[in-house]
Amino acid sequence: LTVSKRFIVLIKSGENMDKYSQFFLAAFASHVGQMELFDKLLIKSSSNGLVMSMTALAISYLQREEREKSVYWFYRFGQATNESFAYITIADSLLQMDSSKYVFLVENLLLTIAPKFPQAFMFLARIHLDEIQGFNSSDELAAQYLECAVRTEGSPDSLKLLGRLYIIGRGVKKDVKLGSDLLLESGLTKDQVKEAIKL
C-alpha cells in the first residue's frame, strides 16, 4: 500500500471476496492498526491457498510472539512451498517455546528435511551441543552432522563450528591443524585463527 508508482488493484467485497482482495485489504487493515481485521482477512486468504498470506500471517504471529499460531502457519507455508526457512523457523520457535519438551520433535523434523535442506545439519549439530535438559545430547553426533553440513553446503558457520570442535577435541579426536585449516577456509584470518587456538 506504499508504492512508488500508481497501480490498479481491483478489490472485490462481499461474501465471495477473492484471496487477493482479502490479502490487500488485510495489508490496509494492518496499515491503519486494525490487527483483528488483519488476522481475519489473512486467515481467510491463507485458507484459500494464497502463499503470500500464509507467510505474512506466520511472520506477524512470530513478531507478536504468538508462537503456536506462527508454527501452524509456517507449517502450512512450508507444505505449500517446500521452503527450508519455514521448517527452520518452526524448529527455532518450538525450542524457544519449550526446548526440553519439543527437542525430540525438532530433531525429527530436521532429520526429515536435511536431505533436501543441508542447513538443517547445522541446526541439528547445535541442538546436540547445547545440552538441553532431558535430551540425550551427543558431541560425536554433533560433529557428524557438522561434517555433513560442511560436505553438502560448506557454509562459513559450519566450517567455524567444526573447526573449533577439532581444536578442542569435542566430539572428535583433537586435531589443531585440521581445525585451523577449517577456520581459515571459513574466512577467518591467520591472526583470528591463532586467537581461536589460544581459547
HUGIFEN-V226462 format. One record per run of one state. SS is the DSSP state (h for helix, s for strand, l for the rest). FROM is the first residue (numbers start at 1). TO is the last residue. If there is no record, write none. Layout:
SS;FROM;TO  SS;FROM;TO
This chain:
l;1;18  h;19;31  l;32;34  h;35;47  l;48;50  h;51;63  l;64;66  h;67;81  l;82;83  h;84;114  l;115;118  h;119;129  l;130;138  h;139;152  l;153;155  h;156;168  l;169;175  h;176;185  l;186;189  h;190;198  l;199;199
